[in-house]
Amino acid sequence: MAGENVYSGTLVRTRGPAFSAVPFDPAAVTRSEVGTATFTFSDGNNATFAYTVNGISQAKAITRQVFVVPGTVCQDTMADASMSPPPPGMGYPGGYGPL
């Protein structure tokens, strides 16, 4: 986190064989840093996405898209995810579960 409501990081290009390649050769995978990205939130629904890739910079306004009212309701549902399963109807974000 770069500051209040600002999140920045390095953009990485990964190249190599398809993950489904048989046999998969992890030694053929390369990784290179190509730039940076920053998300600056003005509120819970709006932000600016600024990035630089290979020396070229751009900035885009982004807005939350609500598909079902009430939209996203922020809650701390992962507070003790390592000790108990999520409540019924709630999954782990991104398909990740407790380790």
Rosetta blueprint (number, residue, H / E / L):
1 M L
2 A L
3 G E
4 E L
5 N L
6 V E
7 Y E
8 S E
9 G E
10 T E
11 L E
12 V E
13 R E
14 T E
15 R E
16 G L
17 P L
18 A L
19 F L
20 S L
21 A L
22 V L
23 P L
24 F L
25 D L
26 P H
27 A H
28 A H
29 V L
30 T E
31 R E
32 S E
33 E E
34 V E
35 G E
36 T E
37 A E
38 T E
39 F E
40 T E
41 F E
42 S L
43 D L
44 G L
45 N L
46 N E
47 A E
48 T E
49 F E
50 A E
51 Y E
52 T E
53 V E
54 N L
55 G L
56 I E
57 S E
58 Q E
59 A E
60 K E
61 A E
62 I E
63 T E
64 R L
65 Q L
66 V L
67 F L
68 V L
69 V L
70 P L
71 G L
72 T L
73 V L
74 C L
75 Q L
76 D L
77 T L
78 M L
79 A L
80 D L
81 A L
82 S L
83 M L
84 S L
85 P L
86 P L
87 P L
88 P L
89 G L
90 M L
91 G L
92 Y L
93 P H
94 G H
95 G H
96 Y L
97 G L
98 P L
99 L L
